[in-house]
Amino acid sequence: MKTAVTTLFSIPLLLAQLSAAASIDCEHIRIGGKKFDVSKLAGRHNVTVHDTSRPPAEYNTTWSLDLCAPLKKIDGVPDANQCPFGTRVCGVVKSWNPVDDPDQEHVEVENVIPVAGNFDSSTGKSLDPKVTRLKAQDVNADGLQIEFNGGYYNKRKQRAVIQLQCDKERTGNEERRKGKRDGKEKEEDPEDPEEPTTSSLAFVSYGPVEGKEQMDVVRFNWRTKYACEDYADSDEAKKTGWGLFTWFILITFLGIAAYLIFGSWLNYNRYGARGWDLLPHGDTIRDIPYLFKDFSRKVVDTVSGGGSRGGYSAV
């Protein structure tokens, strides 16, 4: 009996450990006594790397990542040309011949690289995220390092290392914008102060690492104010969150609304009530304006009569 009870209570703990190993809570990251919220960086983010080192073909590798959830499938793209379900970090290599196809109308997908994600149903590998402070590597650094695992490509393990670097001038969602001139894409003027000259997310490298394991690692640098260690205590962060008083008001309002709705439904079905009689304690609710009026009059009388001496008036 004792063993059964112990096993029963250990199940929630085991599930919590498995959940932590398979995902990351972007809104509540606590490490080294510091709190971070990088949920504003959720969603698909892309970085494209152009390669001309293997002529006559040219290659574009588009790296996509989502810190907080699996990448969503792209509509209209065959499954073979995008990473499988559960992927967090993905690379798609495309090629074309600029001589025969200058407008890139016949681009071919060469490789699809599922770098990191939860692939329990296929390879049995999990994301196994690891979050550390950059101060662990450099005492002068400010930010986070997030490692994602789980991928397997060309018989080699894959890993993604994302360094979230503190930059108080950037949200992290800035991307390099492109305009069109003479029908071709052209970078916006880098001297334009309203446009970022570079995107906040930058590709660093992809390749093998030294060690016993056969592994390839892709690295990114991501500049954002949400990685600053003092951002959680800033006025901006406090304004974006809901305070205790706000939650109290919301819960009170929802509680009163639920009470009125349920009470009205009960009175209608049980007594066939209509109009004001539908509301629970309808008489009291109808008297609230008059009760408030009487209360206000008493307050006014008390305040205005507070300076009188009382007793008998002189004749």
N, C-alpha and C positions, 0 to 999 in steps of 0.2 A: 504493500500500500504506500509506504513511504517513498519507494523508488518510483512508483507511478506518479505521485504528486510532484516529485522533483523533476521528472521528465516533462510533466505538463507545464510547469513554470519555466522550464528552460527553453521551450519552443519559441515563445515570443522573443527571447534574447537572441536565439539563433537566427530567426527571421530578420531581426533588426541588423545583425551583423552581415547577413547576406545582402540585405538591401543597401547597406553602406558600401559594401564591396562592389556593388553593381551600378552605383549611381553617385551623384554629387548634388547636394542641396545648395544651389547657387545663392539663395537668399540668406542662408544662415551658415556661413563658413566661420568657424572659430579655430584659431591656431595661435599658440604662443600668447594667450591672453588677449588677443586682438580679434575683433569681429569684422567680417567683410561681407558685402552684399554685391554680387556681380550679376544679379538677375537682369539688370538693364542691358547686359550683353547677350541675352538669350536670342536664339534664332540663327538662321544660316548666315555665315559670313564667308566670302570667297576671296581668294588671292590667286592671281594668274601669273605664272612664270613662263617667259618666252625663251625658247632654246633654238639657236641657229648653229649649233656645233656639229650637226650631222647632215650636211648638205647631200643631195639637193633639197631634201625635205626640211620643213620647219615644224617645231613642236610647241604646243601650249599645254602646260600642266595646270589645271585648275584645282586648287586645294580648297575644300569646303570643310567647315567645322561648326559645331554647335556645342557650347560649353554645357548647356543645361538640359538638353533632351536629344533623342536620336534625330538625325537628319530626315526631313520629310521627303518623300518621293517627288520627283519632278514630273509634272503631267506632260504627256506627249513624248517622253524619253523612254526607250525600251529598257527593261530591267537589266539586260546584259550590258548596257552602257552607263549604269550608275551603281553605286554601292548598295549592298543588301540592307534589308531592314535591320535597325539596331545600331547602324554605324554613327559614330560621333565625328570622326575625322576621315575624310575621303579624298583621294587624288584621282583625277581623270585626265589621262594623257591623250591629246588629239594631234593629228598630223595632217599636213597638206603640202603640195608642191607649189611654191609661189610662182614658178615659171608657167606651169600649165594651168594653175588655178589662182590667179592673183586676187580674186574677190572672195576666196575661201568658200566657194559654193559646194565643194565636195570634200568636206573635212571628215576624216575617219577617226574613230575612237580606237586607239592602240591598246591602252591598258586601263584597268580600273583597280585602284589600290585601296582596299578597306584597311586603313591604318589602325583605327581604334573603335571599340564599341562593345556591345553585349551580344555575343554570338553563341548563346547557350544551345540553341537548336541546331546549329551547324557544326562549329568547331569545338563547342563546349567552353570557349574562352569568354572571360568577363572583362568589363571595363577596368576594374581594379584601380580606381583613381587614387592618386597620391598628391596631396597639397602641402607645400612648404613655403615658408617665408623666404624672400630673397636675401634677407639679412643673414640667413644661415650660410649663404655663400659669400656675401660681402656685407660687412657691418654698415657700410655707407649706402647700400641699396635699399629701395623701398618698393614693395610689391609682393606678388605671389608667383609661385611656379606650380603649374598643374601638369601632372603626367597622366596620360590615358594609355591603356593597353588593350589587348584582345584581338588585334588584327593578325592576319597570317597571309603572306604573299610570296610567291616564288620559293616556297618551302622555308621561309624565314619569318621569324616573329617581327611584329611591327609595334612601334611606340610613337606617341606624339608628346612633345614637350612644349608647353605654352607658357611663356614668361609674361605675366601681366605686370607691366612696369608703370609705376606711379607717374602720371602726367596730369597736373591739376588743370590744364588748359583743354583737355580733351575728354569727351565722354567715352570714346572707344568705338563709336559707331560712325566716325568720319571715314569716308571712302574717297578715293581719287575719282573725280568726275571728269567726264569726257564730253567735248562738244563735237560739232561736225563742221567741216570747212571743205568746200569743193567735193562734197559727197564722201569724204573720208573722215574717220575719227581722228581727233587731234586733242592733245592735252590742253586743259584750260591754262590761262596765263598764270604762272606760278607767283607773279607779283600781285595778283589779285588777293587782297586781304580777306575777302569773304569766302575764298575757296582754299581748302587744305592742299598743300603741294604734294603731300603723301598721305596715304591712308594710315589709319591708326594701327591696323593689323598688317604685319609684314612677314613675309616668308624669309627664313634664315638659311636653312639647308635641309637636305634629305640624303641619307646614305648610311652605310654600315658603321657600326661602332665597335671599338676594340673590346674584347672580352671572350668568355667561354661560350656565351650564347650567340647563335647566328641571328643577329637582329639588325633591322634598319630603323632609323629614328628620323622623324621630321620635326623641325624646330620652327617655332614662330615667336615673334616679339609683338606684344600688344600693349600700346600705350593708352592708359585710361585713368581717370581720377578715382574710379571705384576700387582701384587696387592700392590706393594710398592708405597707410595705416591709420592716419588721423581723420580719414573722411567720415567714418561712422560717427565721430563725435562733433562733426562740423554742423553749423546752423542749416546748411543746405540739406544734409541727410536727415536731420530731425524734422524739417518741414515736409519732406516727402513721405514720412511715415505717419501713421495714425497714433495719436497719443492715447493714454488710458482714459481720459475724459471723453474723447471722441468715441471710443469703443463702448463706454458706459451709456452714452446717449443713444448709440445705434442699437445696442442690445435692449435697452429700455423701450425704445420705440417699437422694435420688432416684437417684444413681449406683449406690449399693450395691443398692437395690431392683431397678433395671434389670439389673444384673449377675446377681443371684440368679435373677430370673425368666427371663432369656434362657438362663442356664446350666442351669437345671432343665429348660427346654423342650428344649434340645439333648441333655441326657443321656437324657431320656425317649424322644425320637425316634431317637437314634442307638444307644443301648445298652439301651433298655427298662428303665431304672432305676426303682426304687420307693423310697418312704420317704426315709430320710436319704441314700440313694445318689443321689437326684435332685439334691441341692444340689451345686454345684461346690465342690470341696475340703471335702466333707462330713466327712471324718475330722478335719480341722483345726478345723472349726466345733464338732464334738462335744467336742473336747479343750479348747476355750476355757475352760469352767468350771474344769477341773483345772489348766490353765496359770495361770489367774488365782489359784487357791488356792495353788499352789506359789510364785508370785511374791509373794503377800501374806505367806506364811510366811517367805520369805527376807528381806523388808523388816523384818518384826517381829524376826527373829533378829538382823539387823544392828543395828537400833536398840537392842534390849535388851542386846546383847553389846558395844556400843561402849565401855562404861566399864571392861571387864575389862583387867587388866594383861598377860595372856598369859604365856608361859614356864612353868617348872615350879612346882608348888605345894609349899609347905614341908611337911616330914615331921615 
